[in-house]
Amino acid sequence: MKYKVKEYRLKAGLTQEELSAKSGVNRTTISALENGDEVNVSVKLLKKISKCLGVKISDIFC
């Protein structure tokens, strides 16, 4: 599944490290999501990321 994490992260002016620190999600996981790598993610994890980016969970799906 593809995600728009990078698009929204860049719009927010955050690095992967900053998003990781703010969301509590490992930077490696954020990188994998951005690169389209196969990652097993929970709704809880996506909620953390989307909250930090100021978007709905559904917005980060391609």
C-alpha positions in Angstrom: 0.0 0.0 0.0 1.2 3.5 -0.8 1.2 6.4 1.6 1.5 10.1 1.2 3.6 10.5 4.4 6.5 12.2 2.7 4.2 14.7 0.8 2.6 15.8 4.0 5.8 15.7 6.0 7.5 18.0 3.6 4.5 20.4 3.6 4.8 20.5 7.4 8.5 21.3 7.0 9.6 18.3 9.1 12.5 16.0 8.6 11.9 12.3 9.2 13.8 12.6 12.5 11.5 15.4 13.6 8.3 13.6 12.7 9.7 10.5 14.5 10.4 12.5 17.6 6.9 14.2 17.5 4.9 11.1 16.7 6.9 8.5 18.7 7.1 6.4 15.5 10.5 4.9 14.6 12.2 6.9 11.8 12.9 3.6 10.0 9.2 2.9 9.9 8.5 6.4 8.6 11.2 5.9 5.9 9.7 2.6 4.9 6.3 4.1 4.5 7.6 6.9 2.4 9.6 4.5 0.2 6.6 2.2 -0.4 8.3 -0.7 1.4 6.0 -3.4 2.7 5.4 -2.5 6.4 2.9 -3.9 8.8 1.4 -0.8 10.4 -1.5 -0.4 12.8 -4.2 2.2 12.8 -2.7 3.5 16.1 0.6 4.1 14.3 -1.1 5.9 11.4 -3.1 7.9 13.8 0.1 9.1 15.5 1.6 10.1 12.2 -1.5 11.8 10.8 -2.0 13.8 14.1 1.5 15.2 13.9 1.0 16.1 10.3 -2.4 17.7 10.9 -4.3 15.5 8.5 -6.8 12.7 8.7 -5.6 9.1 8.5 -7.5 8.7 5.2 -5.5 11.7 3.7 -2.2 9.8 3.9 -3.4 6.9 1.8 -2.7 7.0 -2.0 
